[in-house]
Amino acid sequence: MPEIWLVVAMCAVLIAPFVKRRNVTIPTLLAVAGLLAAMLFTLLWQSSDPSAENFRTVFSNSLAIDPFSQFFKMMLFLFAMLIVVQWVLIGRSQTDALDVPDFLCLVLGATFGMSLMVSANNLLTIFIAIESASLPSFALAGFRKHQNRATEGSLKYILLGAVASSLMIYGMSLVYGSSGSLDLATIAQHASSEGISPLMGIGLLGMFAGFAFKLSAVPLHFWCPDVFEGASFEVTTFLSVASKAAAMCLLVRVLSNFAMFSAVESITGMAVGLGVLGAITATWGNLVALHQTNIKRLLAYSSISHAGYMIMGASVILLVNPTAIVSALLFYILVYMFMNLGAFTVAAVLAAQLGSEDIRDYAGLIKRSPLLSILMTLFMLSLFGMPGLGGFMGKLFLGTAMIQAGGIGALLVAILLLNTLFSLWYYLRPSYFMIFVKPNDDDAPSTPLARPSTATLALLGWCVLMLFWTGILPNSAIQTTREYAAIIVKPAVRQTLSQSTPKAEPKIDRKESH
Amino acid sequence: MYETLLNWLIFIPALGGLVCLFTPSGAKAKQIALGTSIVSLIITIMLAAAFQTDVSGPQFVTSVDWITAINVKYSIGVDGLSMPLILLSSALSVLVIAAAWNIDKQTNVFMAFYLFLMTGMFGVFLSLDLILFYVFFEISLLPMYFLIGIWGGPRKEYAAIKFFLYTLAGSICLLITMLGLYSITSEAPALGGQNTWDMMTLQSEVVQSLFAQGGPHWVFGCVAFWLTFIAFAIKIPVAPFHTWLPDAHVEAPTPISMILAGVLLKMGGYALLRITYPLFPEAAAYYWVCIASIGVFGIIYGALCAMGQTDWKKLVAYSSVSHMGYVTLGIAVLTRTGFDGAYFQMIGHGITSAMMFFLVGVLYERAHHREINRFGGMWLHWPKYGGWSMLGFFAGMGLPGLCGFVGEVMVLLGTFQAAERAGVNPNTVYILGSLAAFGVVLTAGYILWMFQRIYMGKPREEYAEYAPINAREYAIMIVLGVAALVFGIVPALVFNITDATFNSLMRSIGFAG
């Protein structure tokens, strides 16, 4: 269990101040060491060949240790490490030395919860994982305690989170009551043999409401822009990627279990429902983003619409061979991680120097800092989906996988692509002000901005490099995700299935042929 | 060796662009850009010399796996359909860079963006894989957005984003169709259950029969035909989708207008011939009246709008709408003469529109306005400029012996020939043909009227302050003027190259006539 190392690191980070007070370096190093150890352990834990039947569960089937979760955990730990790096580079100087261990501990705690979310294979562990990811996130959102915005965002987050959690646990109890099991595969099997009863339907709806909250799907998205605006850039970056990606993977696991039984009609209904949810989320996010002027809020709505794209993709898992779609989602998350990290980092550097998060204050920046303007433009274009950058490939893989689902898939793809058309407008807004607009008042400063530190530039450079790599030569990345996405459901379940329900057989054959 | 050259043709401009971007001196950047474009021109001429005119399929093909997970290939090649267009692009590029010689704001960035645009243009014309085509189609938008948005006129930001959004809307229609094709091709037994994006495979009879009337995907074929048609109609631009064009042209700097009208619009016509028509010939035949009417509407509407303009550049921009209407009409009627005419019209318009925009630009640079009514008597003031202007505008008007004539006349002939096609109501053809022929009269009307207002009459006093036209500007006019004359007299220069490819194209879409 790589997560153990996170717990160890959390304890170590909290003990460190007792050994040496007001030292910020030791806790930071301890946190990074903990994440590195977790990464290393993830690598060692899994066998070298991800395509083999490599699905294990621990703690009486409640946590799955499979290639899919391993791949995501590697990404998650890497990302958490990058967040710590970003914080050291930009945010640490603004944090009180006494608060440093708390901050790191919360980041590690949230990472711990998110990494459990991907592995959770049982209603109980799902709930525990979501809660242990949420509680540190609430605290992180309000970490800048002297700022009203942060407090407001955090309170909103907690209240909505509490509602979502209670909906989820109520839903889970109904699901347990109607199926008699906490195990995902058993629940899915029950649903296929007995059909989805109204009671179970309501239960599933409640459960998905909990997931939708984590994913910030409309109408449970209201926390997202306020939390993002109030929290510091590191926290915003962290929540915008890690928390959504973890919830996405959890959704994928739940859906993959249900996908074994595509013969049941109500499951098609579930797919349509999720597709509609995704479509509404993406469209709403994009439409509201159109008139945002705060860069954090703009990126918050952008992250809502990206969550919408991913939900649309995930809904198709229920209809076709999941390998293509799951690998496309993993690839999408990978790319999304780098473009969001890049965009937020540039915004953070600019906010530190300009003292403003308003994109109208970016006017004339191309003269003052050409490098940052170009980098911001690149990240924004990738988020939009310009060919040559990773964002396009992510959408392309998602599209090719979704279109296989026939009419529903084609409709969802059309909605997704139309949404990218809207999104172009606001993704070009920051660049529009930076490059085309001259500052209005004459006494606006025109001095060049200070050059960001070399480490910051290296971080940004790496993000750009990854975007070009995934955008121009995506072959190795997509092949890797394909290998890791091959098995999400316990093989034993699949075997019993192919004996008991002959209808599902051709689908399973296809799955194994890939 | 020629395969390698073809690859270099795409990537040399991009490399040159990168070098320009990091060259601090504007003068150096201009030299690098000019050098790069001349190298591209030499490569294209070498390719044209080695091009075998009796081969119908693509030549100098490079095909390697690019994204194996979804079977995308990096596959490029050149055939009769793309050869004249890459010659046009690389030749015009040299002239455009020469025309941009006096750009003094951020020259290195301008040249870099222009060279990136060249990569996009060559990529579009050479791609044989749909995804690759799409990538280059999109990549060519971005430099254009910045070229208009940074170096343009007073409303440049508006024009730039309008251009981007309109064309992107088209691209998205294309991408939806492409994804649909991708999922359907796995059902064609002859393709072995393999999804494909390969244009040549998609043009085979096996795939066409899927979208044939009564075939398994007839409805998809119709929807896809319309989606791809709209995608490329925006680019051409065909009349109801044209509104981005006057804005883009009016705000764009002269060299960018030249390349926009000269080459970028041709991407639309080229893609109709390369993708829409060969893939969905049955749908094309089914809806031919609609498409032809849209083309005729474009001819008349563009000409009438041009006639109403007082802004000289806007007049030329609307004349592009009108002239490109002939391309749509020529393709829509599905006759060999029509196709030939449409294709020649693209080449001819590439030359004349670039020349017309340049002639406008020369005067605008000195007068700083483009009001037609505030000019007059230009001929007496600058007889040489007047002479070359006459050549350029009359070529655009379609005077016999000049390159505009050949395309228009062949499109009209092709339209009337369509009356002989089976299942076509001759009366429809006669009405469409007569209306299109009336467009020629309107064209003569707006060009002659404009010519009279600007070049005839008494010279104005302020002309004395205008800087004389320099040798560089004359050179550009002369090259374009001579080209207009040569292609008008010897149109076979183009038809020799395209003949074999068009023969097989007509056979493939089932109208060998």
Interface residues (C-beta under 8 A of the other chain):
Chain A: S327 L381 M386 P387 G388 F392 M393 L396 F397 G399 T400 I403 Q404 G409 A410 V413 A414 L417 L418 T420 L421 L424 W425 L428 Y432 I435 F436 V437 P474 N475 I478 Q479 R482
Chain B: D65 W66 I67 T68 A69 I70 I131 Y134 V135 E138 I139 L142 F146 G149 I150 K156 E157 A160 I161 F164 L165 L168 A169 I172 L175 I176 L179 G180 Y182 S183 N195
